[in-house]
Amino acid sequence: MPENYRNYNITSTSAIDMLMKFGDVESAERIFRSIKTKNIITYGAMVKGYVGNEMFEKALDLFE
């Protein structure tokens, strides 16, 4: 993803959602870590993605 798009939460969250749907959890996690200011929607996309990929422990770890 181009650097100038990484600063937009909407674009990053959409990319996370897409990658999680395709099962590319590592790439989604990399984008999540690169987001400087995370919001509730970004966290929600990660939780939904982990649950969709049956990674329940990782979903719970986001709450800590």
Distance bins in CASP14 RR format, pairs under 12 A and 6 or more apart:
PFRMAT RR
TARGET T0000
AUTHOR 0000-0000-0000
RMODE 2
METHOD distances of the structure
MODEL  1
1 7 0 0 0 0 0 1 0 0 0 0 0
1 8 0 0 0 0 0 1 0 0 0 0 0
1 11 1 0 0 1 0 0 0 0 0 0 0
1 12 1 0 0 1 0 0 0 0 0 0 0
1 14 0 0 0 0 0 1 0 0 0 0 0
1 15 1 0 0 1 0 0 0 0 0 0 0
1 16 0 0 0 0 0 1 0 0 0 0 0
1 18 0 0 0 0 0 1 0 0 0 0 0
1 19 0 0 0 0 0 1 0 0 0 0 0
1 27 0 0 0 0 1 0 0 0 0 0 0
1 28 0 0 0 0 0 1 0 0 0 0 0
1 30 0 0 0 0 1 0 0 0 0 0 0
1 31 1 0 0 1 0 0 0 0 0 0 0
1 34 0 0 0 0 1 0 0 0 0 0 0
1 35 0 0 0 0 0 1 0 0 0 0 0
2 8 0 0 0 0 0 1 0 0 0 0 0
2 11 0 0 0 0 1 0 0 0 0 0 0
2 12 0 0 0 0 0 1 0 0 0 0 0
2 15 0 0 0 0 0 1 0 0 0 0 0
3 11 0 0 0 0 0 1 0 0 0 0 0
3 12 0 0 0 0 0 1 0 0 0 0 0
3 34 0 0 0 0 1 0 0 0 0 0 0
4 11 0 0 0 0 1 0 0 0 0 0 0
4 12 0 0 0 0 0 1 0 0 0 0 0
5 11 1 0 1 0 0 0 0 0 0 0 0
5 12 1 0 0 1 0 0 0 0 0 0 0
5 13 0 0 0 0 0 1 0 0 0 0 0
5 14 0 0 0 0 0 1 0 0 0 0 0
5 15 0 0 0 0 1 0 0 0 0 0 0
5 31 0 0 0 0 0 1 0 0 0 0 0
5 34 0 0 0 0 0 1 0 0 0 0 0
5 35 0 0 0 0 0 1 0 0 0 0 0
6 12 1 0 0 1 0 0 0 0 0 0 0
6 13 0 0 0 0 0 1 0 0 0 0 0
6 15 0 0 0 0 1 0 0 0 0 0 0
6 16 0 0 0 0 0 1 0 0 0 0 0
6 30 0 0 0 0 0 1 0 0 0 0 0
6 31 1 0 0 1 0 0 0 0 0 0 0
6 32 0 0 0 0 0 1 0 0 0 0 0
6 33 0 0 0 0 0 1 0 0 0 0 0
6 34 1 0 1 0 0 0 0 0 0 0 0
6 35 1 0 0 1 0 0 0 0 0 0 0
6 36 0 0 0 0 1 0 0 0 0 0 0
6 37 0 0 0 0 0 1 0 0 0 0 0
7 34 0 0 0 0 1 0 0 0 0 0 0
7 35 0 0 0 0 1 0 0 0 0 0 0
7 36 1 0 0 1 0 0 0 0 0 0 0
7 37 0 0 0 0 1 0 0 0 0 0 0
8 14 0 0 0 0 1 0 0 0 0 0 0
8 15 0 0 0 0 0 1 0 0 0 0 0
8 31 0 0 0 0 0 1 0 0 0 0 0
8 34 0 0 0 0 0 1 0 0 0 0 0
8 35 0 0 0 0 1 0 0 0 0 0 0
8 36 0 0 0 0 0 1 0 0 0 0 0
8 37 0 0 0 0 0 1 0 0 0 0 0
8 39 0 0 0 0 0 1 0 0 0 0 0
8 42 0 0 0 0 0 1 0 0 0 0 0
9 15 0 0 0 0 0 1 0 0 0 0 0
9 16 0 0 0 0 0 1 0 0 0 0 0
9 31 0 0 0 0 0 1 0 0 0 0 0
9 32 0 0 0 0 0 1 0 0 0 0 0
9 34 0 0 0 0 0 1 0 0 0 0 0
9 35 1 0 0 1 0 0 0 0 0 0 0
9 36 0 0 0 0 1 0 0 0 0 0 0
9 37 1 0 0 1 0 0 0 0 0 0 0
9 38 1 0 0 1 0 0 0 0 0 0 0
9 39 1 0 1 0 0 0 0 0 0 0 0
9 40 0 0 0 0 0 1 0 0 0 0 0
9 41 1 0 0 1 0 0 0 0 0 0 0
9 42 1 0 1 0 0 0 0 0 0 0 0
9 43 0 0 0 0 0 1 0 0 0 0 0
9 44 0 0 0 0 0 1 0 0 0 0 0
9 45 0 0 0 0 0 1 0 0 0 0 0
10 16 0 0 0 0 0 1 0 0 0 0 0
10 17 0 0 0 0 0 1 0 0 0 0 0
10 35 0 0 0 0 0 1 0 0 0 0 0
10 39 0 0 0 0 1 0 0 0 0 0 0
10 41 0 0 0 0 1 0 0 0 0 0 0
10 42 0 0 0 0 1 0 0 0 0 0 0
10 45 0 0 0 0 0 1 0 0 0 0 0
11 17 0 0 0 0 0 1 0 0 0 0 0
11 18 0 0 0 0 0 1 0 0 0 0 0
11 31 0 0 0 0 1 0 0 0 0 0 0
11 34 0 0 0 0 0 1 0 0 0 0 0
11 35 0 0 0 0 0 1 0 0 0 0 0
11 42 0 0 0 0 0 1 0 0 0 0 0
11 45 0 0 0 0 0 1 0 0 0 0 0
12 18 0 0 0 0 0 1 0 0 0 0 0
12 19 0 0 0 0 0 1 0 0 0 0 0
12 27 0 0 0 0 0 1 0 0 0 0 0
12 28 0 0 0 0 1 0 0 0 0 0 0
12 30 0 0 0 0 0 1 0 0 0 0 0
12 31 1 0 1 0 0 0 0 0 0 0 0
12 32 1 0 0 1 0 0 0 0 0 0 0
12 33 0 0 0 0 0 1 0 0 0 0 0
12 34 1 0 0 1 0 0 0 0 0 0 0
12 35 1 0 1 0 0 0 0 0 0 0 0
12 36 0 0 0 0 1 0 0 0 0 0 0
12 37 0 0 0 0 0 1 0 0 0 0 0
12 38 0 0 0 0 1 0 0 0 0 0 0
12 39 0 0 0 0 0 1 0 0 0 0 0
12 41 0 0 0 0 0 1 0 0 0 0 0
12 42 1 0 0 1 0 0 0 0 0 0 0
12 45 0 0 0 0 1 0 0 0 0 0 0
12 46 0 0 0 0 0 1 0 0 0 0 0
13 19 0 0 0 0 0 1 0 0 0 0 0
13 20 0 0 0 0 0 1 0 0 0 0 0
13 28 0 0 0 0 0 1 0 0 0 0 0
13 31 0 0 0 0 1 0 0 0 0 0 0
13 32 0 0 0 0 1 0 0 0 0 0 0
13 35 0 0 0 0 1 0 0 0 0 0 0
13 37 0 0 0 0 0 1 0 0 0 0 0
13 38 0 0 0 0 1 0 0 0 0 0 0
13 39 0 0 0 0 1 0 0 0 0 0 0
13 40 0 0 0 0 0 1 0 0 0 0 0
13 41 1 0 1 0 0 0 0 0 0 0 0
13 42 1 0 1 0 0 0 0 0 0 0 0
13 43 0 0 0 0 1 0 0 0 0 0 0
13 44 0 0 0 0 1 0 0 0 0 0 0
13 45 1 0 1 0 0 0 0 0 0 0 0
13 46 0 0 0 0 1 0 0 0 0 0 0
13 48 0 0 0 0 0 1 0 0 0 0 0
13 49 0 0 0 0 0 1 0 0 0 0 0
14 20 0 0 0 0 0 1 0 0 0 0 0
14 21 0 0 0 0 0 1 0 0 0 0 0
14 28 0 0 0 0 0 1 0 0 0 0 0
14 31 0 0 0 0 0 1 0 0 0 0 0
14 41 0 0 0 0 0 1 0 0 0 0 0
14 42 0 0 0 0 0 1 0 0 0 0 0
14 45 0 0 0 0 1 0 0 0 0 0 0
15 21 0 0 0 0 0 1 0 0 0 0 0
15 22 0 0 0 0 0 1 0 0 0 0 0
15 24 0 0 0 0 0 1 0 0 0 0 0
15 27 0 0 0 0 1 0 0 0 0 0 0
15 28 1 0 0 1 0 0 0 0 0 0 0
15 29 0 0 0 0 0 1 0 0 0 0 0
15 30 0 0 0 0 0 1 0 0 0 0 0
15 31 1 0 1 0 0 0 0 0 0 0 0
15 32 0 0 0 0 1 0 0 0 0 0 0
15 34 0 0 0 0 0 1 0 0 0 0 0
15 35 0 0 0 0 0 1 0 0 0 0 0
15 42 0 0 0 0 0 1 0 0 0 0 0
15 45 0 0 0 0 1 0 0 0 0 0 0
15 46 0 0 0 0 0 1 0 0 0 0 0
16 22 0 0 0 0 0 1 0 0 0 0 0
16 23 0 0 0 0 0 1 0 0 0 0 0
16 24 0 0 0 0 1 0 0 0 0 0 0
16 25 0 0 0 0 1 0 0 0 0 0 0
16 26 0 0 0 0 0 1 0 0 0 0 0
16 27 0 0 0 0 1 0 0 0 0 0 0
16 28 1 0 1 0 0 0 0 0 0 0 0
16 29 0 0 0 0 1 0 0 0 0 0 0
16 30 0 0 0 0 1 0 0 0 0 0 0
16 31 1 0 1 0 0 0 0 0 0 0 0
16 32 1 0 1 0 0 0 0 0 0 0 0
16 33 0 0 0 0 0 1 0 0 0 0 0
16 34 0 0 0 0 0 1 0 0 0 0 0
16 35 0 0 0 0 1 0 0 0 0 0 0
16 38 0 0 0 0 0 1 0 0 0 0 0
16 41 0 0 0 0 1 0 0 0 0 0 0
16 42 1 0 0 1 0 0 0 0 0 0 0
16 43 0 0 0 0 0 1 0 0 0 0 0
16 44 0 0 0 0 1 0 0 0 0 0 0
16 45 1 0 1 0 0 0 0 0 0 0 0
16 46 1 0 0 1 0 0 0 0 0 0 0
16 47 0 0 0 0 0 1 0 0 0 0 0
16 48 0 0 0 0 1 0 0 0 0 0 0
16 49 1 0 0 1 0 0 0 0 0 0 0
16 50 0 0 0 0 0 1 0 0 0 0 0
17 23 0 0 0 0 0 1 0 0 0 0 0
17 24 0 0 0 0 0 1 0 0 0 0 0
17 27 0 0 0 0 0 1 0 0 0 0 0
17 28 0 0 0 0 1 0 0 0 0 0 0
17 31 0 0 0 0 0 1 0 0 0 0 0
17 32 0 0 0 0 0 1 0 0 0 0 0
17 41 0 0 0 0 1 0 0 0 0 0 0
17 42 0 0 0 0 1 0 0 0 0 0 0
17 44 0 0 0 0 1 0 0 0 0 0 0
17 45 1 0 1 0 0 0 0 0 0 0 0
17 46 0 0 0 0 1 0 0 0 0 0 0
17 47 0 0 0 0 0 1 0 0 0 0 0
17 48 1 0 0 1 0 0 0 0 0 0 0
17 49 1 0 0 1 0 0 0 0 0 0 0
17 50 0 0 0 0 0 1 0 0 0 0 0
17 52 0 0 0 0 0 1 0 0 0 0 0
18 24 0 0 0 0 1 0 0 0 0 0 0
18 27 0 0 0 0 1 0 0 0 0 0 0
18 28 0 0 0 0 1 0 0 0 0 0 0
18 31 0 0 0 0 0 1 0 0 0 0 0
18 45 0 0 0 0 1 0 0 0 0 0 0
18 49 0 0 0 0 0 1 0 0 0 0 0
19 25 1 0 0 1 0 0 0 0 0 0 0
19 26 0 0 0 0 1 0 0 0 0 0 0
19 27 1 0 1 0 0 0 0 0 0 0 0
19 28 1 0 1 0 0 0 0 0 0 0 0
19 29 0 0 0 0 1 0 0 0 0 0 0
19 30 0 0 0 0 1 0 0 0 0 0 0
19 31 1 0 0 1 0 0 0 0 0 0 0
19 32 0 0 0 0 1 0 0 0 0 0 0
19 45 0 0 0 0 1 0 0 0 0 0 0
19 46 0 0 0 0 0 1 0 0 0 0 0
19 49 0 0 0 0 1 0 0 0 0 0 0
19 50 0 0 0 0 0 1 0 0 0 0 0
19 53 0 0 0 0 0 1 0 0 0 0 0
20 26 0 0 0 0 0 1 0 0 0 0 0
20 27 0 0 0 0 1 0 0 0 0 0 0
20 28 1 0 1 0 0 0 0 0 0 0 0
20 29 0 0 0 0 1 0 0 0 0 0 0
20 31 0 0 0 0 0 1 0 0 0 0 0
20 32 0 0 0 0 1 0 0 0 0 0 0
20 42 0 0 0 0 0 1 0 0 0 0 0
20 44 0 0 0 0 0 1 0 0 0 0 0
20 45 1 0 0 1 0 0 0 0 0 0 0
20 46 1 0 0 1 0 0 0 0 0 0 0
20 47 0 0 0 0 1 0 0 0 0 0 0
20 48 1 0 0 1 0 0 0 0 0 0 0
20 49 1 1 0 0 0 0 0 0 0 0 0
20 50 1 0 0 1 0 0 0 0 0 0 0
20 51 0 0 0 0 1 0 0 0 0 0 0
20 52 1 0 0 1 0 0 0 0 0 0 0
20 53 1 0 0 1 0 0 0 0 0 0 0
20 54 0 0 0 0 0 1 0 0 0 0 0
20 55 0 0 0 0 1 0 0 0 0 0 0
20 58 0 0 0 0 0 1 0 0 0 0 0
20 59 0 0 0 0 0 1 0 0 0 0 0
21 27 0 0 0 0 0 1 0 0 0 0 0
21 28 0 0 0 0 1 0 0 0 0 0 0
21 45 0 0 0 0 0 1 0 0 0 0 0
21 48 0 0 0 0 1 0 0 0 0 0 0
21 49 1 0 0 1 0 0 0 0 0 0 0
21 51 0 0 0 0 0 1 0 0 0 0 0
21 52 0 0 0 0 1 0 0 0 0 0 0
21 53 0 0 0 0 1 0 0 0 0 0 0
22 28 0 0 0 0 1 0 0 0 0 0 0
22 49 0 0 0 0 0 1 0 0 0 0 0
22 52 0 0 0 0 0 1 0 0 0 0 0
22 53 0 0 0 0 1 0 0 0 0 0 0
23 29 0 0 0 0 0 1 0 0 0 0 0
23 49 0 0 0 0 1 0 0 0 0 0 0
23 50 0 0 0 0 0 1 0 0 0 0 0
23 52 0 0 0 0 1 0 0 0 0 0 0
23 53 1 0 1 0 0 0 0 0 0 0 0
23 54 0 0 0 0 0 1 0 0 0 0 0
23 55 0 0 0 0 0 1 0 0 0 0 0
24 30 0 0 0 0 1 0 0 0 0 0 0
24 31 0 0 0 0 0 1 0 0 0 0 0
24 49 0 0 0 0 0 1 0 0 0 0 0
24 53 0 0 0 0 1 0 0 0 0 0 0
25 31 0 0 0 0 0 1 0 0 0 0 0
25 32 0 0 0 0 0 1 0 0 0 0 0
25 46 0 0 0 0 1 0 0 0 0 0 0
25 49 1 0 0 1 0 0 0 0 0 0 0
25 50 1 0 0 1 0 0 0 0 0 0 0
25 51 0 0 0 0 0 1 0 0 0 0 0
25 52 0 0 0 0 1 0 0 0 0 0 0
25 53 1 0 1 0 0 0 0 0 0 0 0
25 54 0 0 0 0 0 1 0 0 0 0 0
25 55 1 0 0 1 0 0 0 0 0 0 0
25 58 0 0 0 0 1 0 0 0 0 0 0
25 59 0 0 0 0 0 1 0 0 0 0 0
26 32 0 0 0 0 0 1 0 0 0 0 0
26 33 0 0 0 0 0 1 0 0 0 0 0
26 53 0 0 0 0 0 1 0 0 0 0 0
26 55 0 0 0 0 0 1 0 0 0 0 0
26 58 0 0 0 0 0 1 0 0 0 0 0
27 33 0 0 0 0 0 1 0 0 0 0 0
27 34 0 0 0 0 0 1 0 0 0 0 0
28 34 0 0 0 0 0 1 0 0 0 0 0
28 35 0 0 0 0 0 1 0 0 0 0 0
28 42 0 0 0 0 0 1 0 0 0 0 0
28 44 0 0 0 0 0 1 0 0 0 0 0
28 45 0 0 0 0 1 0 0 0 0 0 0
28 46 1 0 0 1 0 0 0 0 0 0 0
28 47 0 0 0 0 0 1 0 0 0 0 0
28 48 0 0 0 0 0 1 0 0 0 0 0
28 49 1 0 0 1 0 0 0 0 0 0 0
28 50 0 0 0 0 1 0 0 0 0 0 0
28 52 0 0 0 0 0 1 0 0 0 0 0
28 53 0 0 0 0 1 0 0 0 0 0 0
28 55 0 0 0 0 0 1 0 0 0 0 0
28 58 0 0 0 0 0 1 0 0 0 0 0
29 35 0 0 0 0 0 1 0 0 0 0 0
29 45 0 0 0 0 0 1 0 0 0 0 0
29 46 1 0 0 1 0 0 0 0 0 0 0
29 49 0 0 0 0 0 1 0 0 0 0 0
29 50 0 0 0 0 1 0 0 0 0 0 0
29 53 0 0 0 0 0 1 0 0 0 0 0
29 55 0 0 0 0 0 1 0 0 0 0 0
29 58 0 0 0 0 1 0 0 0 0 0 0
29 61 0 0 0 0 0 1 0 0 0 0 0
29 62 0 0 0 0 0 1 0 0 0 0 0
30 46 0 0 0 0 0 1 0 0 0 0 0
31 38 0 0 0 0 0 1 0 0 0 0 0
31 42 0 0 0 0 1 0 0 0 0 0 0
31 45 0 0 0 0 1 0 0 0 0 0 0
31 46 0 0 0 0 1 0 0 0 0 0 0
32 38 1 0 0 1 0 0 0 0 0 0 0
32 39 0 0 0 0 0 1 0 0 0 0 0
32 41 0 0 0 0 0 1 0 0 0 0 0
32 42 1 0 0 1 0 0 0 0 0 0 0
32 43 0 0 0 0 1 0 0 0 0 0 0
32 44 0 0 0 0 0 1 0 0 0 0 0
32 45 0 0 0 0 1 0 0 0 0 0 0
32 46 1 0 1 0 0 0 0 0 0 0 0
32 47 0 0 0 0 0 1 0 0 0 0 0
32 49 0 0 0 0 0 1 0 0 0 0 0
32 50 0 0 0 0 0 1 0 0 0 0 0
32 58 0 0 0 0 0 1 0 0 0 0 0
32 62 0 0 0 0 1 0 0 0 0 0 0
33 42 0 0 0 0 0 1 0 0 0 0 0
33 46 0 0 0 0 0 1 0 0 0 0 0
34 42 0 0 0 0 0 1 0 0 0 0 0
35 41 0 0 0 0 0 1 0 0 0 0 0
35 42 1 0 0 1 0 0 0 0 0 0 0
35 43 0 0 0 0 0 1 0 0 0 0 0
35 45 0 0 0 0 0 1 0 0 0 0 0
35 46 0 0 0 0 0 1 0 0 0 0 0
36 42 0 0 0 0 0 1 0 0 0 0 0
37 43 0 0 0 0 0 1 0 0 0 0 0
38 44 0 0 0 0 1 0 0 0 0 0 0
38 45 0 0 0 0 0 1 0 0 0 0 0
38 46 0 0 0 0 1 0 0 0 0 0 0
38 62 0 0 0 0 1 0 0 0 0 0 0
39 45 0 0 0 0 0 1 0 0 0 0 0
39 46 0 0 0 0 0 1 0 0 0 0 0
40 46 0 0 0 0 0 1 0 0 0 0 0
40 47 0 0 0 0 0 1 0 0 0 0 0
40 62 0 0 0 0 0 1 0 0 0 0 0
41 47 0 0 0 0 0 1 0 0 0 0 0
41 48 0 0 0 0 0 1 0 0 0 0 0
42 48 0 0 0 0 0 1 0 0 0 0 0
42 49 0 0 0 0 0 1 0 0 0 0 0
42 62 0 0 0 0 0 1 0 0 0 0 0
43 49 0 0 0 0 0 1 0 0 0 0 0
43 50 0 0 0 0 0 1 0 0 0 0 0
43 59 0 0 0 0 0 1 0 0 0 0 0
43 61 0 0 0 0 0 1 0 0 0 0 0
43 62 1 0 1 0 0 0 0 0 0 0 0
43 63 0 0 0 0 1 0 0 0 0 0 0
43 64 0 0 0 0 0 1 0 0 0 0 0
44 50 0 0 0 0 1 0 0 0 0 0 0
44 51 0 0 0 0 1 0 0 0 0 0 0
44 52 0 0 0 0 0 1 0 0 0 0 0
44 59 0 0 0 0 1 0 0 0 0 0 0
44 62 0 0 0 0 1 0 0 0 0 0 0
44 63 0 0 0 0 0 1 0 0 0 0 0
45 51 0 0 0 0 0 1 0 0 0 0 0
45 52 0 0 0 0 0 1 0 0 0 0 0
45 59 0 0 0 0 0 1 0 0 0 0 0
45 62 0 0 0 0 0 1 0 0 0 0 0
46 52 0 0 0 0 0 1 0 0 0 0 0
46 53 0 0 0 0 0 1 0 0 0 0 0
46 55 0 0 0 0 0 1 0 0 0 0 0
46 58 0 0 0 0 1 0 0 0 0 0 0
46 59 1 0 0 1 0 0 0 0 0 0 0
46 60 0 0 0 0 0 1 0 0 0 0 0
46 61 0 0 0 0 0 1 0 0 0 0 0
46 62 1 0 1 0 0 0 0 0 0 0 0
46 63 0 0 0 0 0 1 0 0 0 0 0
47 53 0 0 0 0 0 1 0 0 0 0 0
47 55 0 0 0 0 1 0 0 0 0 0 0
47 56 0 0 0 0 1 0 0 0 0 0 0
47 57 0 0 0 0 0 1 0 0 0 0 0
47 58 0 0 0 0 1 0 0 0 0 0 0
47 59 1 0 1 0 0 0 0 0 0 0 0
47 60 0 0 0 0 1 0 0 0 0 0 0
47 61 0 0 0 0 1 0 0 0 0 0 0
47 62 1 0 1 0 0 0 0 0 0 0 0
47 63 0 0 0 0 1 0 0 0 0 0 0
48 55 0 0 0 0 0 1 0 0 0 0 0
48 58 0 0 0 0 0 1 0 0 0 0 0
48 59 0 0 0 0 1 0 0 0 0 0 0
48 62 0 0 0 0 0 1 0 0 0 0 0
49 55 1 0 0 1 0 0 0 0 0 0 0
49 56 0 0 0 0 0 1 0 0 0 0 0
49 58 0 0 0 0 1 0 0 0 0 0 0
49 59 1 0 0 1 0 0 0 0 0 0 0
49 62 0 0 0 0 0 1 0 0 0 0 0
50 56 1 0 0 1 0 0 0 0 0 0 0
50 57 0 0 0 0 1 0 0 0 0 0 0
50 58 1 0 1 0 0 0 0 0 0 0 0
50 59 1 1 0 0 0 0 0 0 0 0 0
50 60 0 0 0 0 1 0 0 0 0 0 0
50 61 0 0 0 0 1 0 0 0 0 0 0
50 62 1 0 0 1 0 0 0 0 0 0 0
50 63 0 0 0 0 0 1 0 0 0 0 0
51 57 0 0 0 0 0 1 0 0 0 0 0
51 58 0 0 0 0 1 0 0 0 0 0 0
51 59 1 0 1 0 0 0 0 0 0 0 0
51 60 0 0 0 0 1 0 0 0 0 0 0
51 62 0 0 0 0 0 1 0 0 0 0 0
52 58 0 0 0 0 0 1 0 0 0 0 0
52 59 0 0 0 0 1 0 0 0 0 0 0
53 59 0 0 0 0 1 0 0 0 0 0 0
55 61 0 0 0 0 1 0 0 0 0 0 0
55 62 0 0 0 0 0 1 0 0 0 0 0
56 62 0 0 0 0 0 1 0 0 0 0 0
56 63 0 0 0 0 0 1 0 0 0 0 0
57 63 0 0 0 0 0 1 0 0 0 0 0
57 64 0 0 0 0 0 1 0 0 0 0 0
58 64 0 0 0 0 0 1 0 0 0 0 0
END
